[in-house]
Amino acid sequence: VHLVESGGGMVLPGGSLRLSCTASGFTFSIYDMSWVRQAPGKGPEWVSAINTGDNTYYADSVQGRFTISRDNAKNTLYLQMNSLKSEDTALYYCVRGIHDFWGQGTQVTVSS
């Protein structure tokens, strides 16, 4: 199982980023998938999830600003992040199913 995140970077407050997670080594389409983030000095925080039926779920802190989606043909999970805030700064992980496999993470830094 491999989950490889990309798309992180540094952005100004109010800016946007789109994270991607490319999956391999398992049948991507039959798993629910999530994004989890960890800010410096804090524990992991669940951000968003999408199930196999494309139903989506969001933490209150990102509701209305972030959009999760998936492309099963490309084995890829996405997270579109708009109206970014400094408190969104964290390492963002792509996570499979009941959080049994995690990617290596991609850093998102929101700063002026």
C-alpha positions as CSV (number, residue, x, y, z in Angstrom):
1,V,0.0,0.0,0.0
2,H,1.3,3.4,-1.0
3,L,-0.3,6.8,-0.5
4,V,1.7,9.7,-1.9
5,E,0.5,13.3,-1.2
6,S,1.4,16.3,-3.2
7,G,0.4,19.9,-3.8
8,G,1.4,21.5,-0.5
9,G,3.3,24.7,-0.2
10,M,3.3,28.2,1.2
11,V,0.3,30.5,0.5
12,L,-0.9,33.9,1.7
13,P,-4.0,34.0,3.9
14,G,-7.1,33.9,1.7
15,G,-5.3,31.8,-0.9
16,S,-6.0,28.4,-2.3
17,L,-4.2,25.1,-2.7
18,R,-5.2,21.7,-4.1
19,L,-3.8,18.6,-2.5
20,S,-3.6,15.3,-4.3
21,C,-3.0,11.8,-3.0
22,T,-2.1,9.1,-5.4
23,A,-2.9,5.6,-4.2
24,S,-1.3,2.3,-5.3
25,G,-1.1,-1.3,-4.0
26,F,-4.8,-1.7,-3.3
27,T,-8.2,-1.3,-4.8
28,F,-8.8,2.4,-4.2
29,S,-12.4,2.5,-5.2
30,I,-13.6,0.2,-2.4
31,Y,-12.2,2.3,0.4
32,D,-13.4,5.3,2.2
33,M,-10.7,7.9,2.3
34,S,-9.8,10.8,4.6
35,W,-7.5,13.8,5.0
36,V,-6.0,14.3,8.5
37,R,-3.7,17.2,9.4
38,Q,-1.3,17.8,12.2
39,A,-0.1,21.2,13.2
40,P,3.2,21.8,15.0
41,G,2.9,20.8,18.6
42,K,-0.6,19.5,18.3
43,G,-2.2,16.1,17.8
44,P,-3.7,14.8,14.6
45,E,-7.0,16.5,13.5
46,W,-9.5,14.8,11.1
47,V,-10.3,17.3,8.3
48,S,-12.5,15.5,5.8
49,A,-13.7,12.2,4.4
50,I,-15.3,10.7,1.4
51,N,-16.9,7.3,1.2
52,T,-17.2,4.9,-1.7
53,G,-20.6,6.5,-2.6
54,D,-19.0,9.9,-2.9
55,N,-20.7,11.2,0.2
56,T,-18.5,13.8,1.9
57,Y,-17.9,14.9,5.4
58,Y,-16.0,17.9,6.9
59,A,-14.7,19.1,10.2
60,D,-16.5,22.3,11.3
61,S,-13.3,24.2,11.1
62,V,-13.1,23.7,7.3
63,Q,-16.8,23.3,6.3
64,G,-17.5,25.6,3.4
65,R,-13.9,26.3,2.6
66,F,-12.5,22.8,1.7
67,T,-13.8,20.3,-0.8
68,I,-12.8,16.6,-0.9
69,S,-13.2,14.6,-4.0
70,R,-11.9,11.4,-5.6
71,D,-11.2,10.0,-9.1
72,N,-11.3,6.3,-8.9
73,A,-10.1,5.9,-12.5
74,K,-6.9,7.7,-11.5
75,N,-6.7,6.2,-8.0
76,T,-6.4,9.8,-6.7
77,L,-7.9,11.7,-3.8
78,Y,-8.1,15.5,-3.7
79,L,-8.6,18.3,-1.3
80,Q,-9.4,21.7,-2.7
81,M,-8.6,24.3,0.0
82,N,-9.9,27.8,-0.4
83,S,-9.9,30.9,1.9
84,L,-7.0,29.5,3.7
85,K,-6.2,30.7,7.2
86,S,-3.0,30.7,9.3
87,E,-4.6,28.0,11.5
88,D,-4.8,25.7,8.5
89,T,-1.0,25.5,8.6
90,A,-0.2,21.8,9.2
91,L,1.2,18.6,7.7
92,Y,-1.7,17.1,5.7
93,Y,-2.0,13.3,5.4
94,C,-4.0,11.1,3.1
95,V,-5.5,8.2,5.1
96,R,-7.1,5.0,4.0
97,G,-10.3,3.5,5.4
98,I,-10.3,3.2,9.2
99,H,-7.0,5.0,9.2
100,D,-5.0,1.8,8.7
101,F,-2.5,3.3,6.2
102,W,-1.2,6.9,6.0
103,G,0.8,8.8,3.4
104,Q,4.0,10.6,4.3
105,G,2.2,14.0,4.3
106,T,2.5,17.3,2.5
107,Q,3.2,20.5,4.3
108,V,0.8,23.4,4.0
109,T,1.9,26.8,5.4
110,V,-0.4,29.8,5.4
111,S,1.5,32.9,6.2
112,S,1.8,36.6,5.2
